[in-house]
Amino acid sequence: MRTRMIVIGCLIMMNAGVMFAQANKKSNAKTITIGVIGKSQSNPVFLAAYSGARVAAKEIGAKYGVQVIIDWETPQNENPKEQALAIDRLNHSGAAGIAIACSDANVVTPSINNAVDNGTPVICFDSDAPKSRRFAYYGTDDIEFGHMILKELAGQMNETGTIAMIAGNKNAPNLQRRVRAVIEDLPKYPNIKLLPKGVFYHDEIAEKAVETVARAQKMNPQIEGWVFIGGWPLWMKDAIKWKPGKVKIVSCDALPAELEYVKSGHVQVLIAQGCFMWGYKSVELLLNKIVMQQNPSEEFIAAPLTRVTKDNIDEWSLNWKKWLLKEAVNR
């Protein structure tokens, strides 16, 4: 029995030593690879996050004296199973850290946990996997977002009328929370009514979103206001067919293409997320952990939300000019 216990103890110590060596090798390397996994390459908010990650790789990498390689492992179209496989590939190929925006937390959580168990830290951005062993989440407070977007739309409609919502992927946890927050806040506005079955889910690509809005509006002309939980329809030109202001719209995000709809008067308010900063901040937090063994003071790091209207659209546009210029310089 004693011999058996000694053998087991040695095996435990050897396993711990291997794990420590793996972690130490990753954190001390002069070249550090960080995997970044957005929801889809067809979604411009994740392309913006990719740009932010590359800028952070240059700036924060130089600060720590390491070369940082960004391994972009985002599926062409939303596919949580492909995201899970991407985590597995990065984990086994020796990536020092992984940042992911989860399309379906339940699907990717086992792969996140396997990576963490192998000594690869994982951070979530935009869409979280809160039951996983990721060390932090950087992104929007989705409950705050839901409350904010309904308040803005109610104000534009003088707190009366029928509204509807487009909500993208019904399995995305961040979008689910936003929808739930809007619905829970409706009693504050007794004369605002959500159209029965008025939450419309769709693939998170511009064409599908445009079709969804057009079809719903045609079949339900009583809709006087729209909540766009994501800005998907506004990524295309001439997507909104009614006259400016006839139907009020408050939308998530403030990408360059979306700003044109504010200028034309088709969209009254945009709630901007710093999509570029999703990538930048994720890489910064990963490098802090990998190189300096520093964890953030809190697991949930809320990204700021900015209200964008005709009054401040030029000021907000300057952010994009700055971000894209920095990305071009660091490419």
Secondary structure, 3 states (H helix, E strand, C coil): CHHHHHHHHHHHHHHHHHHHHHHHHHHHCCEEEEEEECCCCCCHHHHHHHHHHHHHHHHHHHHHCCEEEEEECCCCCCCHHHHHHHHHHHHHHCCCEEEECCCCHHHHHHHHHHHHHCCCCEEEECCCCCCCCCCEEEECCHHHHHHHHHHHHHHHCCCCEEEEEECCCCCCHHHHHHHHHHHHHHHHCCCEEEEEEEEECCCCCHHHHHHHHHHHHHHCCCEEEEEECCCHHHHCCCCCCCCCCCCEEEEECCCHHHHHHHHHCCCCEEEEECHHHHHHHHHHHHHHHHHHCCCCCCCEEECCEEEECCCCHHHHHHHHHHHHHHHHHHC
